[in-house]
Amino acid sequence: MNQTGRTYFEAIRFIKSKEVQTDLASDIVKRLVEKPDYVQYDEFLVKRLALAGLESPRGRGYFLGRKITEDSIKKFSLGYSNGQDMVTVPVHAPDGMLLGFVARSVEGKEFKNTPGLPKGKTLFNLHRIKSARKVYVVESSFDAIRLDQCGMPAVATLGSNVSNFQIDLLKKYFNDIIIIADNDEAGNNMVTRIKDKLGSKVVSLNLENKYKDIGDMDDVDIRNLDMDLSDSIASMLK
């Protein structure tokens, strides 16, 4: 009344108009109940897609064209969707819970994820190799699979935008972290971000200019990366 010159009744109406209805008990419960980081995905669907990945000439042919062996198709439950004409790669939580999958078109370069897939809260293949002392970090799930075929424990960030959550997972599970980023600006930014966060735990290996990523390399060149790693560590210790 004093500040605005309103009468008593005008002031009451003004105050009432600014009120917000709230349920204090409900608000407290909402704050106390946290959403889980991971939610179980339909395993039956992924198994059905994986069967198509082995039996469909188109899906199987795509994987073999990417130098991914039949053993790896089975190991990683790689699949194929005939309706979408996309290959699928299941993604798991650190404890192995199935979270969904990422998909890529056989023709062109179109990507899709299952709704709500928490890519930024896990690393592809982490649940299989988290007991390893060292890990190779790449962007693509297919690159991680190629490294795995060569006996090199690898995880994929599923993109160059590495989250703080993913960095914490690397820090938690591994002593030595070797980054093999794609040979482009996004890859360079990925290396910089992880190094800034993890410092001395990280070594990065640069691909030769003729390679964009692991997928361009044959198995001999991939295995030679271990030799490059030894040279990089030796130069750091000088």
Phi and psi in degrees as GROMACS dihedral restraints (atoms count N, CA, C in turn):
[ dihedral_restraints ]
;  ai    aj    ak    al  type     phi  dphi    fc
    3     4     5     6     1   -69.1    20    10
    4     5     6     7     1   -39.3    20    10
    6     7     8     9     1   -77.1    20    10
    7     8     9    10     1   -33.8    20    10
    9    10    11    12     1  -112.4    20    10
   10    11    12    13     1    -7.3    20    10
   12    13    14    15     1    76.3    20    10
   13    14    15    16     1    13.8    20    10
   15    16    17    18     1   -77.8    20    10
   16    17    18    19     1   156.1    20    10
   18    19    20    21     1   -74.7    20    10
   19    20    21    22     1   173.0    20    10
   21    22    23    24     1   -58.4    20    10
   22    23    24    25     1   -48.7    20    10
   24    25    26    27     1   -68.9    20    10
   25    26    27    28     1   -36.0    20    10
   27    28    29    30     1   -65.2    20    10
   28    29    30    31     1   -39.9    20    10
   30    31    32    33     1   -64.3    20    10
   31    32    33    34     1   -40.9    20    10
   33    34    35    36     1   -62.2    20    10
   34    35    36    37     1   -45.5    20    10
   36    37    38    39     1   -61.8    20    10
   37    38    39    40     1   -40.4    20    10
   39    40    41    42     1   -61.9    20    10
   40    41    42    43     1   -46.0    20    10
   42    43    44    45     1   -63.6    20    10
   43    44    45    46     1   -43.2    20    10
   45    46    47    48     1   -60.8    20    10
   46    47    48    49     1   -35.5    20    10
   48    49    50    51     1   -67.4    20    10
   49    50    51    52     1   -19.7    20    10
   51    52    53    54     1   -96.5    20    10
   52    53    54    55     1    -3.5    20    10
   54    55    56    57     1   -69.5    20    10
   55    56    57    58     1   147.0    20    10
   57    58    59    60     1  -120.3    20    10
   58    59    60    61     1   123.5    20    10
   60    61    62    63     1   -71.4    20    10
   61    62    63    64     1   132.6    20    10
   63    64    65    66     1  -147.8    20    10
   64    65    66    67     1   151.9    20    10
   66    67    68    69     1  -113.1    20    10
   67    68    69    70     1   101.7    20    10
   69    70    71    72     1   -58.6    20    10
   70    71    72    73     1   -43.4    20    10
   72    73    74    75     1   -62.2    20    10
   73    74    75    76     1   -42.0    20    10
   75    76    77    78     1   -65.7    20    10
   76    77    78    79     1   -40.2    20    10
   78    79    80    81     1   -62.0    20    10
   79    80    81    82     1   -40.2    20    10
   81    82    83    84     1   -66.0    20    10
   82    83    84    85     1   -43.2    20    10
   84    85    86    87     1   -61.5    20    10
   85    86    87    88     1   -43.6    20    10
   87    88    89    90     1   -59.9    20    10
   88    89    90    91     1   -37.8    20    10
   90    91    92    93     1   -73.6    20    10
   91    92    93    94     1   -31.3    20    10
   93    94    95    96     1   -79.2    20    10
   94    95    96    97     1   -30.3    20    10
   96    97    98    99     1   -89.8    20    10
   97    98    99   100     1   108.1    20    10
   99   100   101   102     1   -91.4    20    10
  100   101   102   103     1   142.0    20    10
  102   103   104   105     1   -71.0    20    10
  103   104   105   106     1   139.4    20    10
  105   106   107   108     1   -67.8    20    10
  106   107   108   109     1   149.7    20    10
  108   109   110   111     1   -68.0    20    10
  109   110   111   112     1   -31.7    20    10
  111   112   113   114     1  -130.8    20    10
  112   113   114   115     1   141.6    20    10
  114   115   116   117     1  -127.6    20    10
  115   116   117   118     1   132.8    20    10
  117   118   119   120     1   -61.4    20    10
  118   119   120   121     1   134.3    20    10
  120   121   122   123     1  -101.5    20    10
  121   122   123   124     1   165.0    20    10
  123   124   125   126     1   -67.2    20    10
  124   125   126   127     1   106.0    20    10
  126   127   128   129     1   -69.9    20    10
  127   128   129   130     1   -31.3    20    10
  129   130   131   132     1   -61.6    20    10
  130   131   132   133     1   -42.3    20    10
  132   133   134   135     1   -62.9    20    10
  133   134   135   136     1   -43.9    20    10
  135   136   137   138     1   -65.6    20    10
  136   137   138   139     1   -37.2    20    10
  138   139   140   141     1   -65.5    20    10
  139   140   141   142     1   -38.5    20    10
  141   142   143   144     1   -65.2    20    10
  142   143   144   145     1   -41.8    20    10
  144   145   146   147     1   -65.6    20    10
  145   146   147   148     1   -37.9    20    10
  147   148   149   150     1   -64.7    20    10
  148   149   150   151     1   -38.1    20    10
  150   151   152   153     1   -63.0    20    10
  151   152   153   154     1   -41.2    20    10
  153   154   155   156     1   -66.1    20    10
  154   155   156   157     1   -32.2    20    10
  156   157   158   159     1   -62.8    20    10
  157   158   159   160     1   -30.7    20    10
  159   160   161   162     1   -86.7    20    10
  160   161   162   163     1   -37.2    20    10
  162   163   164   165     1   -92.4    20    10
  163   164   165   166     1   -25.6    20    10
  165   166   167   168     1   -78.5    20    10
  166   167   168   169     1   121.7    20    10
  168   169   170   171     1   -57.8    20    10
  169   170   171   172     1   -34.4    20    10
  171   172   173   174     1   -71.0    20    10
  172   173   174   175     1   -47.4    20    10
  174   175   176   177     1   -67.0    20    10
  175   176   177   178     1   -47.4    20    10
  177   178   179   180     1   -62.2    20    10
  178   179   180   181     1   -39.9    20    10
  180   181   182   183     1   -63.8    20    10
  181   182   183   184     1   -35.8    20    10
  183   184   185   186     1   -63.3    20    10
  184   185   186   187     1   -47.4    20    10
  186   187   188   189     1   -62.5    20    10
  187   188   189   190     1   -45.6    20    10
  189   190   191   192     1   -63.7    20    10
  190   191   192   193     1   -33.6    20    10
  192   193   194   195     1   -66.0    20    10
  193   194   195   196     1   -24.5    20    10
  195   196   197   198     1   -90.0    20    10
  196   197   198   199     1    12.7    20    10
  198   199   200   201     1    64.8    20    10
  199   200   201   202     1    28.4    20    10
  201   202   203   204     1   -98.1    20    10
  202   203   204   205     1   124.2    20    10
  204   205   206   207     1   -76.8    20    10
  205   206   207   208     1   165.1    20    10
  207   208   209   210     1   -63.2    20    10
  208   209   210   211     1   -36.7    20    10
  210   211   212   213     1   -59.7    20    10
  211   212   213   214     1   -40.2    20    10
  213   214   215   216     1   -71.7    20    10
  214   215   216   217     1   -35.3    20    10
  216   217   218   219     1   -57.1    20    10
  217   218   219   220     1   -42.2    20    10
  219   220   221   222     1   -72.1    20    10
  220   221   222   223     1   -46.3    20    10
  222   223   224   225     1   -60.0    20    10
  223   224   225   226     1   -41.9    20    10
  225   226   227   228     1   -97.7    20    10
  226   227   228   229     1     6.6    20    10
  228   229   230   231     1    52.1    20    10
  229   230   231   232     1    42.9    20    10
  231   232   233   234     1   -68.1    20    10
  232   233   234   235     1   138.3    20    10
  234   235   236   237     1  -127.2    20    10
  235   236   237   238     1  -179.1    20    10
  237   238   239   240     1  -146.3    20    10
  238   239   240   241     1   133.6    20    10
  240   241   242   243     1  -106.7    20    10
  241   242   243   244     1   111.8    20    10
  243   244   245   246     1   -66.7    20    10
  244   245   246   247     1   -37.2    20    10
  246   247   248   249     1   -65.7    20    10
  247   248   249   250     1   -36.1    20    10
  249   250   251   252     1   -96.1    20    10
  250   251   252   253     1   -11.8    20    10
  252   253   254   255     1    52.3    20    10
  253   254   255   256     1    51.3    20    10
  255   256   257   258     1  -132.2    20    10
  256   257   258   259     1   145.8    20    10
  258   259   260   261     1   -89.8    20    10
  259   260   261   262     1   150.1    20    10
  261   262   263   264     1  -124.8    20    10
  262   263   264   265     1   145.7    20    10
  264   265   266   267     1  -129.8    20    10
  265   266   267   268     1   113.1    20    10
  267   268   269   270     1   -65.1    20    10
  268   269   270   271     1   145.8    20    10
  270   271   272   273     1  -122.7    20    10
  271   272   273   274     1   136.1    20    10
  273   274   275   276     1  -122.3    20    10
  274   275   276   277     1   158.2    20    10
  276   277   278   279     1   -74.2    20    10
  277   278   279   280     1   167.2    20    10
  279   280   281   282     1   -55.4    20    10
  280   281   282   283     1   -29.0    20    10
  282   283   284   285     1   -89.2    20    10
  283   284   285   286     1     1.9    20    10
  285   286   287   288     1    99.9    20    10
  286   287   288   289     1    -3.7    20    10
  288   289   290   291     1   -63.4    20    10
  289   290   291   292     1   132.9    20    10
  291   292   293   294     1   -72.4    20    10
  292   293   294   295     1   125.4    20    10
  294   295   296   297     1  -105.6    20    10
  295   296   297   298     1   -16.6    20    10
  297   298   299   300     1   141.6    20    10
  298   299   300   301     1  -154.1    20    10
  300   301   302   303     1  -152.5    20    10
  301   302   303   304     1   159.2    20    10
  303   304   305   306     1  -104.4    20    10
  304   305   306   307     1   148.2    20    10
  306   307   308   309     1  -132.1    20    10
  307   308   309   310     1   149.4    20    10
  309   310   311   312     1  -136.2    20    10
  310   311   312   313     1   139.1    20    10
  312   313   314   315     1   -67.7    20    10
  313   314   315   316     1   143.2    20    10
  315   316   317   318     1   -67.2    20    10
  316   317   318   319     1   -42.0    20    10
  318   319   320   321     1  -100.3    20    10
  319   320   321   322     1   139.5    20    10
  321   322   323   324     1    75.3    20    10
  322   323   324   325     1  -155.8    20    10
  324   325   326   327     1  -141.8    20    10
  325   326   327   328     1    59.5    20    10
  327   328   329   330     1  -101.4    20    10
  328   329   330   331     1   137.3    20    10
  330   331   332   333     1  -121.7    20    10
  331   332   333   334     1   145.3    20    10
  333   334   335   336     1  -141.5    20    10
  334   335   336   337     1   150.6    20    10
  336   337   338   339     1  -122.7    20    10
  337   338   339   340     1   154.7    20    10
  339   340   341   342     1   -64.2    20    10
  340   341   342   343     1   145.5    20    10
  342   343   344   345     1   -56.5    20    10
  343   344   345   346     1   133.2    20    10
  345   346   347   348     1    77.2    20    10
  346   347   348   349     1     8.9    20    10
  348   349   350   351     1   -62.1    20    10
  349   350   351   352     1   120.3    20    10
  351   352   353   354     1   -85.0    20    10
  352   353   354   355     1    66.1    20    10
  354   355   356   357     1   -55.4    20    10
  355   356   357   358     1   -36.4    20    10
  357   358   359   360     1   -76.5    20    10
  358   359   360   361     1    -0.9    20    10
  360   361   362   363     1  -115.8    20    10
  361   362   363   364     1    15.8    20    10
  363   364   365   366     1  -154.5    20    10
  364   365   366   367     1   177.2    20    10
  366   367   368   369     1  -132.4    20    10
  367   368   369   370     1   131.1    20    10
  369   370   371   372     1   -58.0    20    10
  370   371   372   373     1   130.9    20    10
  372   373   374   375     1    78.2    20    10
  373   374   375   376     1     2.6    20    10
  375   376   377   378     1   -58.7    20    10
  376   377   378   379     1   -42.2    20    10
  378   379   380   381     1   -64.6    20    10
  379   380   381   382     1   -21.3    20    10
  381   382   383   384     1   -86.0    20    10
  382   383   384   385     1   -28.6    20    10
  384   385   386   387     1  -125.0    20    10
  385   386   387   388     1    15.3    20    10
  387   388   389   390     1   -68.8    20    10
  388   389   390   391     1   -11.6    20    10
  390   391   392   393     1   -88.3    20    10
  391   392   393   394     1    -4.2    20    10
  393   394   395   396     1   -70.5    20    10
  394   395   396   397     1   149.9    20    10
  396   397   398   399     1   -75.3    20    10
  397   398   399   400     1   -38.7    20    10
  399   400   401   402     1  -121.5    20    10
  400   401   402   403     1   160.3    20    10
  402   403   404   405     1  -144.5    20    10
  403   404   405   406     1   144.1    20    10
  405   406   407   408     1   -96.9    20    10
  406   407   408   409     1   131.8    20    10
  408   409   410   411     1  -112.1    20    10
  409   410   411   412     1   122.0    20    10
  411   412   413   414     1  -128.6    20    10
  412   413   414   415     1   172.8    20    10
  414   415   416   417     1   -84.8    20    10
  415   416   417   418     1   -43.9    20    10
  417   418   419   420     1   -95.6    20    10
  418   419   420   421     1   141.1    20    10
  420   421   422   423     1   -62.0    20    10
  421   422   423   424     1   -36.9    20    10
  423   424   425   426     1   -65.3    20    10
  424   425   426   427     1   -36.6    20    10
  426   427   428   429     1   -65.8    20    10
  427   428   429   430     1   -39.9    20    10
  429   430   431   432     1   -63.2    20    10
  430   431   432   433     1   -37.7    20    10
  432   433   434   435     1   -67.3    20    10
  433   434   435   436     1   -40.8    20    10
  435   436   437   438     1   -60.9    20    10
  436   437   438   439     1   -41.5    20    10
  438   439   440   441     1   -63.9    20    10
  439   440   441   442     1   -42.6    20    10
  441   442   443   444     1   -59.2    20    10
  442   443   444   445     1   -40.1    20    10
  444   445   446   447     1   -61.6    20    10
  445   446   447   448     1   -25.5    20    10
  447   448   449   450     1   -96.5    20    10
  448   449   450   451     1    13.8    20    10
  450   451   452   453     1    78.0    20    10
  451   452   453   454     1    21.4    20    10
  453   454   455   456     1  -113.4    20    10
  454   455   456   457     1   114.2    20    10
  456   457   458   459     1   -64.0    20    10
  457   458   459   460     1   122.8    20    10
  459   460   461   462     1  -138.1    20    10
  460   461   462   463     1   150.3    20    10
  462   463   464   465     1  -127.2    20    10
  463   464   465   466     1   159.6    20    10
  465   466   467   468     1  -122.9    20    10
  466   467   468   469     1   139.6    20    10
  468   469   470   471     1   -83.2    20    10
  469   470   471   472     1    -9.4    20    10
  471   472   473   474     1    60.6    20    10
  472   473   474   475     1    42.5    20    10
  474   475   476   477     1   139.7    20    10
  475   476   477   478     1   163.6    20    10
  477   478   479   480     1   -83.2    20    10
  478   479   480   481     1   -14.3    20    10
  480   481   482   483     1   -85.0    20    10
  481   482   483   484     1    93.3    20    10
  483   484   485   486     1   -85.0    20    10
  484   485   486   487     1   127.0    20    10
  486   487   488   489     1   -84.3    20    10
  487   488   489   490     1   162.2    20    10
  489   490   491   492     1   -60.5    20    10
  490   491   492   493     1   -35.4    20    10
  492   493   494   495     1   -61.9    20    10
  493   494   495   496     1   -44.8    20    10
  495   496   497   498     1   -65.3    20    10
  496   497   498   499     1   -39.3    20    10
  498   499   500   501     1   -63.2    20    10
  499   500   501   502     1   -40.1    20    10
  501   502   503   504     1   -63.6    20    10
  502   503   504   505     1   -35.6    20    10
  504   505   506   507     1   -65.4    20    10
  505   506   507   508     1   -42.6    20    10
  507   508   509   510     1   -60.7    20    10
  508   509   510   511     1   -43.8    20    10
  510   511   512   513     1   -64.4    20    10
  511   512   513   514     1   -37.5    20    10
  513   514   515   516     1   -70.0    20    10
  514   515   516   517     1   -41.0    20    10
  516   517   518   519     1  -100.9    20    10
  517   518   519   520     1   -18.7    20    10
  519   520   521   522     1  -129.4    20    10
  520   521   522   523     1   143.6    20    10
  522   523   524   525     1   -85.6    20    10
  523   524   525   526     1   -39.4    20    10
  525   526   527   528     1  -121.4    20    10
  526   527   528   529     1   127.1    20    10
  528   529   530   531     1  -122.6    20    10
  529   530   531   532     1   119.4    20    10
  531   532   533   534     1  -113.0    20    10
  532   533   534   535     1   117.0    20    10
  534   535   536   537     1   -95.2    20    10
  535   536   537   538     1   129.2    20    10
  537   538   539   540     1  -122.5    20    10
  538   539   540   541     1    86.9    20    10
  540   541   542   543     1   -84.2    20    10
  541   542   543   544     1   161.3    20    10
  543   544   545   546     1   -60.9    20    10
  544   545   546   547     1   150.7    20    10
  546   547   548   549     1   -84.5    20    10
  547   548   549   550     1    66.4    20    10
  549   550   551   552     1  -153.5    20    10
  550   551   552   553     1  -179.1    20    10
  552   553   554   555     1   -63.0    20    10
  553   554   555   556     1   -41.2    20    10
  555   556   557   558     1   -62.0    20    10
  556   557   558   559     1   -39.4    20    10
  558   559   560   561     1   -64.7    20    10
  559   560   561   562     1   -41.5    20    10
  561   562   563   564     1   -62.0    20    10
  562   563   564   565     1   -39.4    20    10
  564   565   566   567     1   -65.6    20    10
  565   566   567   568     1   -36.0    20    10
  567   568   569   570     1   -63.0    20    10
  568   569   570   571     1   -45.5    20    10
  570   571   572   573     1   -59.9    20    10
  571   572   573   574     1   -46.7    20    10
  573   574   575   576     1   -59.8    20    10
  574   575   576   577     1   -43.7    20    10
  576   577   578   579     1   -64.0    20    10
  577   578   579   580     1   -46.4    20    10
  579   580   581   582     1   -67.0    20    10
  580   581   582   583     1   -40.4    20    10
  582   583   584   585     1   -64.3    20    10
  583   584   585   586     1   -39.7    20    10
  585   586   587   588     1   -61.9    20    10
  586   587   588   589     1   -34.2    20    10
  588   589   590   591     1   -85.0    20    10
  589   590   591   592     1   -36.2    20    10
  591   592   593   594     1  -113.0    20    10
  592   593   594   595     1   -11.0    20    10
  594   595   596   597     1    57.4    20    10
  595   596   597   598     1  -120.8    20    10
  597   598   599   600     1   -69.4    20    10
  598   599   600   601     1   -13.5    20    10
  600   601   602   603     1   -73.6    20    10
  601   602   603   604     1   -10.1    20    10
  603   604   605   606     1  -113.1    20    10
  604   605   606   607     1   136.1    20    10
  606   607   608   609     1  -126.6    20    10
  607   608   609   610     1   138.9    20    10
  609   610   611   612     1  -113.9    20    10
  610   611   612   613     1   140.5    20    10
  612   613   614   615     1  -110.1    20    10
  613   614   615   616     1   126.1    20    10
  615   616   617   618     1   -89.9    20    10
  616   617   618   619     1   130.9    20    10
  618   619   620   621     1   -77.5    20    10
  619   620   621   622     1   148.7    20    10
  621   622   623   624     1   -64.0    20    10
  622   623   624   625     1   155.7    20    10
  624   625   626   627     1   -59.3    20    10
  625   626   627   628     1   -22.5    20    10
  627   628   629   630     1   -77.2    20    10
  628   629   630   631     1    -9.9    20    10
  630   631   632   633     1  -111.6    20    10
  631   632   633   634     1   135.1    20    10
  633   634   635   636     1   -86.9    20    10
  634   635   636   637     1   -38.5    20    10
  636   637   638   639     1  -158.2    20    10
  637   638   639   640     1  -176.5    20    10
  639   640   641   642     1   -58.1    20    10
  640   641   642   643     1   -33.5    20    10
  642   643   644   645     1   -61.2    20    10
  643   644   645   646     1   -22.0    20    10
  645   646   647   648     1   -83.3    20    10
  646   647   648   649     1    -7.9    20    10
  648   649   650   651     1   -99.1    20    10
  649   650   651   652     1   151.2    20    10
  651   652   653   654     1   -88.8    20    10
  652   653   654   655     1   173.2    20    10
  654   655   656   657     1   -63.2    20    10
  655   656   657   658     1   -35.5    20    10
  657   658   659   660     1   -62.3    20    10
  658   659   660   661     1   -46.2    20    10
  660   661   662   663     1   -64.3    20    10
  661   662   663   664     1   -37.0    20    10
  663   664   665   666     1   -64.8    20    10
  664   665   666   667     1   -45.2    20    10
  666   667   668   669     1   -64.5    20    10
  667   668   669   670     1   -29.8    20    10
  669   670   671   672     1   -67.7    20    10
  670   671   672   673     1   -15.9    20    10
  672   673   674   675     1   -61.2    20    10
  673   674   675   676     1   -30.4    20    10
  675   676   677   678     1   -63.3    20    10
  676   677   678   679     1   -36.1    20    10
  678   679   680   681     1   -67.5    20    10
  679   680   681   682     1   -40.2    20    10
  681   682   683   684     1   -63.1    20    10
  682   683   684   685     1   -36.1    20    10
  684   685   686   687     1   -63.7    20    10
  685   686   687   688     1   -44.4    20    10
  687   688   689   690     1   -61.0    20    10
  688   689   690   691     1   -40.6    20    10
  690   691   692   693     1   -65.0    20    10
  691   692   693   694     1   -39.7    20    10
  693   694   695   696     1   -64.8    20    10
  694   695   696   697     1   -41.7    20    10
  696   697   698   699     1   -67.1    20    10
  697   698   699   700     1   -40.3    20    10
  699   700   701   702     1   -62.3    20    10
  700   701   702   703     1   -41.8    20    10
  702   703   704   705     1   -67.8    20    10
  703   704   705   706     1   -31.1    20    10
  705   706   707   708     1   -69.1    20    10
  706   707   708   709     1   -29.8    20    10
  708   709   710   711     1   -84.5    20    10
  709   710   711   712     1   -10.0    20    10
